[in-house]
Every structure is written in C-alpha cells, then in structure tokens.
Amino acid sequence: MKKIIIICLNLAVIFVCGTSRAGDVPHQIAVFVLNENISKFEDYVIMETALPIRHMENIEEVELKSIKGIKSGLIAYTTCAAPGMIARVKLKYSDSTKDFYEELLKRIKQKFGAPDEYLGDPFHIVLSWKWSFVDKNNDRITMTLQHNTMDTEEKRGNSIKLTNRSLIGKDLKCYRAKELDQRQKLRHRDWQVMAPGLSGWDLYVPR
C-alpha cells in the first residue's frame, strides 16, 4: 500500500511539472516582445528600413540596429487590425558556433520542453527545431531555433524566430476585408487584351 502511494505521488509530481512547463509560452527574445507596439523599441530598430513582406503586404519588417550578442535581425509588425503590433521576431546571434547552438537548445528544452517538429534536413547541414504553443489568449505561438552550417557566410550561424501566427492571421483578414491591396485590384481590372505583333509559334518559342 505504501509503495502504491509513493508511485501515485511521483506520478502527480510529473503531471504537475509537465502542466507547468506546458503553461510557459515564450513571448520575448532579447528586448523584443510579441504583441507590443513597435514604437516601444524604436531605439533598437531602424524604422526607415520598413518594408512590406512579399505576398503578405499587411506585415512590415524593420531591421535592427547593432545589439550586443545579436548579429542581425528583422522585427515584423502588423498594419491593419492592430497597427504596429509585433507579430514576429527573427534574430541571428553573433556566436555562430555549434557549441552555442547546442547550449541554447539545451536551455530552451529545459524551459519549454522538447520541440514538436524537426524542420532541418536529414544530412544535418541545417539543424532546425520548432515548438508550437497556445497562450492564455488562445494565440498560436511558434518558435524555431536553427543552426546552419552552409558555406555561404550570410546564411551560416545560429538564428531564432518567434511568431504570433494568430495575430498575423487576424491582420491578414483585416487587410483583405478593407481591400488595401491595390495591386490585387489592378489584377482584377478588365484590361484590354494586348496584341504583341507576333503570330503562330513565334509568340511561344524563345528567341
């Protein structure tokens, strides 16, 4: 009987610890916090570099200024449903070594548990692990840690990405509802069919 009680207590401890760890959802990397307004971090970013993301024009990205320990990065924020709210943080660490990556991976596992998905290649040229969470607001948060051993200097190294996918989805829905994409309007205009002055296969065969 005593042995059964001990086993039950051990299982209870495991369950409580697992639940507690599952309740931890990351929202911040370095100084950058998801769902905070980009204006709070103007000292750390170059707002003049803001550009819309291709095929996701409702989201804009800005580059980072020099930050200790961070080589480069992009901060993405919404422009429609909640203008200026940070939806994604992408950082590349100054330390590009695999030792740094493995230590960081170990610490992330200790804090947030094992990753949910491996995104890297089978040859381990690119090591990439993804975690998926749902926070207290029912927002879907994903985190990806990557180590790239490719020879191309700008791609090699350690990077991390933290994304509020629910916020991006809400902003995209707002963007489409307001028909803010002028290029989409142009594509659907009743344009005159152009005659290029070519006939037969001359129109199709490369020259």
Contacts in CASP RR format, 6 or more apart in sequence:
PFRMAT RR
TARGET T0000
AUTHOR 0000-0000-0000
METHOD contacts of the structure
MODEL  1
MKKIIIICLNLAVIFVCGTSRAGDVPHQIAVFVLNENISKFEDYVIMETA
LPIRHMENIEEVELKSIKGIKSGLIAYTTCAAPGMIARVKLKYSDSTKDF
YEELLKRIKQKFGAPDEYLGDPFHIVLSWKWSFVDKNNDRITMTLQHNTM
DTEEKRGNSIKLTNRSLIGKDLKCYRAKELDQRQKLRHRDWQVMAPGLSG
WDLYVPR
21 111 0 8 1.000
21 112 0 8 1.000
21 113 0 8 1.000
23 133 0 8 1.000
24 111 0 8 1.000
24 112 0 8 1.000
25 133 0 8 1.000
25 134 0 8 1.000
25 135 0 8 1.000
25 136 0 8 1.000
25 141 0 8 1.000
26 112 0 8 1.000
26 131 0 8 1.000
26 133 0 8 1.000
26 141 0 8 1.000
26 143 0 8 1.000
26 162 0 8 1.000
27 33 0 8 1.000
27 34 0 8 1.000
27 35 0 8 1.000
27 135 0 8 1.000
27 141 0 8 1.000
27 162 0 8 1.000
28 34 0 8 1.000
28 162 0 8 1.000
29 89 0 8 1.000
29 91 0 8 1.000
29 160 0 8 1.000
29 162 0 8 1.000
30 67 0 8 1.000
30 70 0 8 1.000
30 89 0 8 1.000
30 91 0 8 1.000
31 41 0 8 1.000
31 44 0 8 1.000
31 67 0 8 1.000
32 41 0 8 1.000
32 44 0 8 1.000
32 75 0 8 1.000
32 86 0 8 1.000
32 89 0 8 1.000
32 91 0 8 1.000
33 86 0 8 1.000
34 86 0 8 1.000
34 87 0 8 1.000
34 88 0 8 1.000
34 89 0 8 1.000
34 141 0 8 1.000
34 162 0 8 1.000
34 163 0 8 1.000
34 164 0 8 1.000
34 167 0 8 1.000
35 85 0 8 1.000
35 86 0 8 1.000
35 139 0 8 1.000
35 164 0 8 1.000
35 167 0 8 1.000
36 85 0 8 1.000
36 86 0 8 1.000
37 77 0 8 1.000
37 84 0 8 1.000
37 85 0 8 1.000
37 86 0 8 1.000
38 45 0 8 1.000
38 47 0 8 1.000
38 62 0 8 1.000
38 75 0 8 1.000
38 77 0 8 1.000
38 84 0 8 1.000
38 85 0 8 1.000
38 86 0 8 1.000
39 84 0 8 1.000
41 75 0 8 1.000
41 86 0 8 1.000
43 65 0 8 1.000
44 64 0 8 1.000
44 65 0 8 1.000
44 67 0 8 1.000
45 62 0 8 1.000
45 63 0 8 1.000
45 64 0 8 1.000
45 65 0 8 1.000
45 75 0 8 1.000
46 62 0 8 1.000
46 63 0 8 1.000
46 64 0 8 1.000
46 65 0 8 1.000
47 62 0 8 1.000
49 62 0 8 1.000
49 63 0 8 1.000
50 60 0 8 1.000
50 61 0 8 1.000
50 62 0 8 1.000
51 60 0 8 1.000
51 61 0 8 1.000
52 58 0 8 1.000
52 59 0 8 1.000
52 60 0 8 1.000
53 59 0 8 1.000
53 60 0 8 1.000
53 61 0 8 1.000
53 76 0 8 1.000
56 168 0 8 1.000
56 172 0 8 1.000
57 175 0 8 1.000
57 180 0 8 1.000
57 181 0 8 1.000
58 78 0 8 1.000
58 79 0 8 1.000
58 80 0 8 1.000
58 171 0 8 1.000
58 172 0 8 1.000
58 174 0 8 1.000
58 175 0 8 1.000
58 180 0 8 1.000
59 76 0 8 1.000
59 77 0 8 1.000
59 78 0 8 1.000
59 79 0 8 1.000
59 87 0 8 1.000
59 88 0 8 1.000
59 168 0 8 1.000
59 171 0 8 1.000
59 172 0 8 1.000
60 76 0 8 1.000
60 77 0 8 1.000
60 79 0 8 1.000
61 74 0 8 1.000
61 75 0 8 1.000
61 76 0 8 1.000
61 77 0 8 1.000
62 74 0 8 1.000
62 75 0 8 1.000
62 77 0 8 1.000
63 72 0 8 1.000
63 73 0 8 1.000
63 74 0 8 1.000
64 70 0 8 1.000
64 72 0 8 1.000
64 73 0 8 1.000
64 74 0 8 1.000
64 75 0 8 1.000
64 91 0 8 1.000
68 94 0 8 1.000
69 93 0 8 1.000
69 94 0 8 1.000
69 95 0 8 1.000
70 91 0 8 1.000
70 92 0 8 1.000
70 93 0 8 1.000
70 94 0 8 1.000
71 92 0 8 1.000
71 93 0 8 1.000
71 94 0 8 1.000
71 96 0 8 1.000
72 91 0 8 1.000
72 92 0 8 1.000
73 90 0 8 1.000
73 91 0 8 1.000
73 92 0 8 1.000
74 88 0 8 1.000
74 90 0 8 1.000
75 86 0 8 1.000
75 88 0 8 1.000
75 89 0 8 1.000
75 90 0 8 1.000
76 86 0 8 1.000
76 87 0 8 1.000
76 88 0 8 1.000
76 89 0 8 1.000
76 90 0 8 1.000
77 83 0 8 1.000
77 84 0 8 1.000
77 85 0 8 1.000
77 86 0 8 1.000
77 87 0 8 1.000
78 84 0 8 1.000
78 85 0 8 1.000
78 87 0 8 1.000
78 167 0 8 1.000
78 168 0 8 1.000
78 170 0 8 1.000
78 171 0 8 1.000
79 171 0 8 1.000
79 175 0 8 1.000
80 171 0 8 1.000
80 174 0 8 1.000
80 175 0 8 1.000
80 178 0 8 1.000
80 180 0 8 1.000
81 167 0 8 1.000
81 170 0 8 1.000
81 171 0 8 1.000
81 173 0 8 1.000
81 174 0 8 1.000
82 167 0 8 1.000
82 170 0 8 1.000
82 171 0 8 1.000
85 167 0 8 1.000
86 164 0 8 1.000
87 163 0 8 1.000
87 164 0 8 1.000
87 167 0 8 1.000
87 168 0 8 1.000
87 171 0 8 1.000
88 161 0 8 1.000
88 162 0 8 1.000
88 163 0 8 1.000
88 164 0 8 1.000
88 168 0 8 1.000
89 160 0 8 1.000
89 161 0 8 1.000
89 162 0 8 1.000
89 163 0 8 1.000
90 159 0 8 1.000
90 160 0 8 1.000
90 161 0 8 1.000
91 159 0 8 1.000
91 160 0 8 1.000
91 161 0 8 1.000
92 157 0 8 1.000
92 158 0 8 1.000
92 159 0 8 1.000
93 100 0 8 1.000
93 104 0 8 1.000
93 157 0 8 1.000
93 158 0 8 1.000
93 159 0 8 1.000
93 160 0 8 1.000
95 158 0 8 1.000
96 156 0 8 1.000
96 157 0 8 1.000
96 158 0 8 1.000
97 158 0 8 1.000
98 147 0 8 1.000
98 149 0 8 1.000
100 158 0 8 1.000
101 127 0 8 1.000
101 145 0 8 1.000
101 147 0 8 1.000
101 157 0 8 1.000
101 158 0 8 1.000
104 145 0 8 1.000
104 158 0 8 1.000
104 160 0 8 1.000
105 129 0 8 1.000
105 145 0 8 1.000
108 131 0 8 1.000
108 143 0 8 1.000
108 145 0 8 1.000
109 115 0 8 1.000
112 131 0 8 1.000
112 133 0 8 1.000
112 143 0 8 1.000
113 131 0 8 1.000
115 129 0 8 1.000
115 130 0 8 1.000
115 131 0 8 1.000
115 145 0 8 1.000
116 130 0 8 1.000
116 131 0 8 1.000
116 132 0 8 1.000
117 129 0 8 1.000
117 130 0 8 1.000
117 132 0 8 1.000
118 128 0 8 1.000
118 129 0 8 1.000
118 130 0 8 1.000
119 128 0 8 1.000
119 129 0 8 1.000
119 130 0 8 1.000
119 144 0 8 1.000
119 146 0 8 1.000
120 126 0 8 1.000
120 127 0 8 1.000
120 128 0 8 1.000
120 146 0 8 1.000
124 149 0 8 1.000
125 148 0 8 1.000
125 149 0 8 1.000
125 150 0 8 1.000
126 146 0 8 1.000
126 147 0 8 1.000
126 148 0 8 1.000
126 149 0 8 1.000
126 150 0 8 1.000
127 146 0 8 1.000
127 147 0 8 1.000
127 148 0 8 1.000
127 149 0 8 1.000
128 144 0 8 1.000
128 145 0 8 1.000
128 146 0 8 1.000
128 147 0 8 1.000
129 144 0 8 1.000
129 145 0 8 1.000
129 146 0 8 1.000
130 142 0 8 1.000
130 143 0 8 1.000
130 144 0 8 1.000
131 142 0 8 1.000
131 143 0 8 1.000
131 144 0 8 1.000
132 140 0 8 1.000
132 141 0 8 1.000
132 142 0 8 1.000
133 140 0 8 1.000
133 141 0 8 1.000
133 142 0 8 1.000
133 143 0 8 1.000
134 140 0 8 1.000
134 141 0 8 1.000
135 141 0 8 1.000
137 166 0 8 1.000
138 166 0 8 1.000
139 164 0 8 1.000
139 165 0 8 1.000
139 166 0 8 1.000
139 167 0 8 1.000
140 164 0 8 1.000
140 165 0 8 1.000
140 166 0 8 1.000
141 162 0 8 1.000
141 163 0 8 1.000
141 164 0 8 1.000
141 165 0 8 1.000
142 161 0 8 1.000
142 162 0 8 1.000
142 163 0 8 1.000
142 165 0 8 1.000
143 160 0 8 1.000
143 161 0 8 1.000
143 162 0 8 1.000
143 163 0 8 1.000
144 160 0 8 1.000
144 161 0 8 1.000
145 158 0 8 1.000
145 159 0 8 1.000
145 160 0 8 1.000
146 158 0 8 1.000
146 159 0 8 1.000
146 160 0 8 1.000
146 161 0 8 1.000
147 157 0 8 1.000
147 158 0 8 1.000
148 155 0 8 1.000
148 156 0 8 1.000
148 157 0 8 1.000
148 158 0 8 1.000
148 159 0 8 1.000
149 156 0 8 1.000
149 157 0 8 1.000
150 156 0 8 1.000
175 181 0 8 1.000
179 185 0 8 1.000
196 203 0 8 1.000
END
